[in-house]
Amino acid sequence: MIIDDQHYDVIIVGTGAGGGTLARKLAPSGKRILLLERGDAMPLDEQNISDVDIFQKQRYHAPEQWYDEDGEPFTPQAKYTIGGNTKIYGAALQRMREKDFETVAHQDGISPEWCLKYADFEPYYAEAEALYQVHGQSGADPTEPSRSGEYPYPAVAHDPTIQPVVEGIAKQGCHPYPLPMSLSLREDDPTGDAEVFGVNPALDFGNVALKTSVKVTGILTNPTGTVAKAVQAEVNGQPYIFMADIIVLACGAINSAVLLLQSANEKHPTGLANGSDQVGRNLMKLTMSSVVEVTAQPNSGKFPRSVGINDYYWGDGQFNYPMGHIQNMGGVLQDAIFAESPPVLSLITKFMPNFGLKQLATRSIAWWAMTEVLPDPKNRVEVKNGKLYVSYTTNNAEAHDRLVYRWLDVLKAVEKDSSLFSRSGMHPRGEVPLPVMANQCGTCRMGTDPATSVLDIHCRAHELDNLYVVDSSFFPSSSSVGPALTVIANALRVGDHLLERLG
């Protein structure tokens, strides 16, 4: 066992949207901060997804096996690298709606109220948009929440491929709006992520250190189990101990829960911070379906995401429950999640057998339909005999199906009056499978009651004074937009609390 000879003020485990952002927030304090990252730097050519090698399934997968509830192994689509999953997340950063923080009735049940409200997050949303250079336009989305100011950068113009489609959608009575996007404006790496806007600027301060290829295996506590004392890890096969006054987990909703569970000790026999039996439970991830339009003429396959539609977010005249969010995925050659939708590929191959991957990418416009999943304690992460198990059954299925069919009706009406599209009438659809871990959240829910939640309003564990979680684990519910901006905003919010605590 090697004990690191430094004692840190703060150790942050993970460098994604939560961990990378928190490091940036704390860096100017002068406190000794250590970032621990399981992966290493991602090569630039892998970050700029731009060819059919996106369909090489293992490229954007973790180098390990997880197991479903039937014991079947799978390789998760999750990236261990500096910046975490923000390196492949598409860079669309959207605020949750005000109502998303309240109790919302869905057809399948209730989306529970948060103990904090939109007003508590709004200043941090604004700070997050400035930090991550979000480009957007207020006033175009009818469901847009209130804002204290404009976006820090103007919205990105639609690619010529998508512009006439956006105009056609508007003619159908929908309200397409510029999708808020994080952009670095760098030619070699144009999309924003937690490495670019979090980790790298933090490392410019001499008090912040980063260690990569470090697999954290446990959290050690004092004898009474009330204080986290150290992080246990493996570095090049060697066991290490890193000690700090404050320990922050930011490993992603699944891995942070796993770390707490496998850190069980005499005082916490079912896992750290798990007196409520809620650690690992209520796993949520957006239900996502890809819908493909086949075009008559080729395009680059590499145009950016740029448009969102929320006209069905809260339902419509025919369905009084929320349905969800629509956005274009940009060129198919740039979307790692789309590569996991084999039903789409098989359908296109069946009806158009001469279509290869390149032809698919350059003769299509694809969309994501995204619907909130409700928290369910049976949807959970467990550790059994050293193996990670994910039990997950989606819900809110009819709302999602209605969203897809509403969107298909819009697309068909647009295509009817346009020469851009093939007359095949085909719209292949594929739902994202379990191994895609995009938009995971909810395994260490935040709340005021220690009997029903894991974290308090500062995302500190109820049962340990100095243990925090700042990834998407804290979500009491999800919404129909991706969680990334809320994770970033929350990290900034928790950062203010930690700065006050550290003095």
Residue, then its C-alpha position, 0 to 999 in steps of 0.5 A: m500500500i502506497i500512501d500519497d505524501q500530500h494531504y489535500d483540502v479537496i479530492i474530486v473523483g471524476t473530471g466530467a460535467g460535475g467534477g471538472t466544473l467544480a475544480r474550475k470553481l474551486a481553483p481560484s481559492g488557493k486550496r489544495i485540490l486533487l482531481l482523480e481520473r480513471g481514464d487519460a486524455m482522449p486523442l483529438d481524432e476521437q473527440n471529433i467524430s466524423d467518419v463511419d468508424i463511429f459504428q465500430k462499437q467498442r470505440y466509445h465504450a468502457p473497457e469493462q463488462w456490466y450485467d443486466e438483471d438477467g445476468e447477461p453481460f454488456t459493455p456500456q457506452a461510457k467514456y473514461t477520459i479527462g472530461g468524462n462523457t462530455k467528450i461525446y455528449g453532443a454539447a447541447l446544454q439546456r435548462m430544465r423548465e420551471k415546472d420540472f422542479e415541481t410535482v408533475a403528473h405523467q400517465d405512468g405516475i408522478s415526477p416528484e418535486w425537488c427540494l430546490k426550485y428553478a429560482d435556486f438554480e437560475p443564477y447558476y444556469a447563467e454562470a454555467e452558460a457563460l463558463y461553457q460558452v453556450h450559444g443560444q437565442s431566448g424567446a423562441d421556445p414557448t416552454e423556455p424558463s425565465r432568464s436573468g439575461e441573454y445567452p452569452y453568445p448568439a445562436v449558431a446558424h442552421d446548416p443549409t441542409i437543415q434550414p429549409v426543414v426548419e422552415g417547413i416545421a414552422k409552417q406546420g405550427c411548431h416552434p423550432y428554436p436554436l438549440p443551445m450549444s456549448l462551443s469552444l470556437r476552436e478549429d481543432d475542437p469546436t465543441g465545448d466540454a468539461e476538459v476545455f472549460g473545467v479541467n484545463p483552466a483549473l490546472d492553470f492554477g498551481n494549487v490544482a493537480l490531476k492524476t490520470s489512470v487512477k481507478v478509485t475502489g473505495i472511500l475510507t472513513n474514521p472509526t465511527g463512520t461519520v467522516a470520510k478520511a481517504v480515497q482508496a485507488e489502484v494506480n498501475g496495479q498498485p494500491y494507493i491511499f489519497m487523503a483529504d479534508i473533503i471528498v467529492l464523488a463525480c464519477g457519473a450516476i452509476n459509478s458514484a453509486v457503485l463506489l458508495l456501495q462497495s465502500a461498505n464497512e462496519k458502520h455502513p454495512t450496506g454501503l456508505a451513505n446508504g442508511s435510507d437504502q436509496v443508494g443505487r436506486n431510482l436510476m433514470k435515463l432519457t428514453m431516446s428514439s432516433v427517427v431518420e428521414v431519407t433525403a433525395q440528395p446527399n449531404s456532408g453527414k457532418f452538419p451540427r445539431s442546431v434545432g429543438i422543438n418543445d411543442y409537445y413537452w407538456g402534451d397537446g390537445q389530444f394527450n394531457y400528459p408530458m411527452g417530451h423533447i425533439q432535437n436534430m442530431g446533426g449529421v449521423l457521422q457525428d453522433a456516438i449514440f446513434a451508432e447504438s441503434p441497430p434497428v435503424l440500420s437493419l431497416i434501412t438495409k432491408f428496404m434499401p439494400n444498396f445503402g452502406l453506412k456512408q450512404l446512410a450518413t450522407r443521405s439522411i436527416a436524423w432526429w432524437a425524440m426524448t422522453e422523461v423516465l420516472p424514478d422507480p426504486k426497482n431501477r437500480v445499480e447493485v454490486k454482487n460478488g464484485k460485479l456491477y449489475v444494472s436492473y432497468t425497465t423503462n416506463n412512460a412508454e406511451a408518452h414516448d410513442r405518442l411523441v414519436y408518432r406526433w413527430l412523424d406526422v410533422l415530418k411527413a407533412v414537411e416532406k409532402d411539400s419538399s423536394l429534399f426528401s426521398r419518396s420512399g415513405m420510410h422513417p426508420r426508428g430505433e430506441v436506444p438500448l440499455p448499454v447506452m448510458a447517456n443522460q443517466c441520473g438519480t442514484c443518490r437522490m437529493g432531499t431533506d429527509p435522510a430516510t428517503s434520500v442520500l444527499d442534503i440540499h448541498c449534495r452532501a451525504h446525510e450520514l458523512d459530514n465531508l462526503y459530497v456527490v456532484d454528478s447527476s446522481f443527485f436528481p430526484s427526477s429527470s426531465s425531457v432535456g439532457p441533464a448536463l447543464t443542470v449538473i454543471a450549474n449544480a456543481l457551481r452551486v455546490g462550489d459556492h457552498l464549499l468555498e464558504r466551508l473552506g473559508 
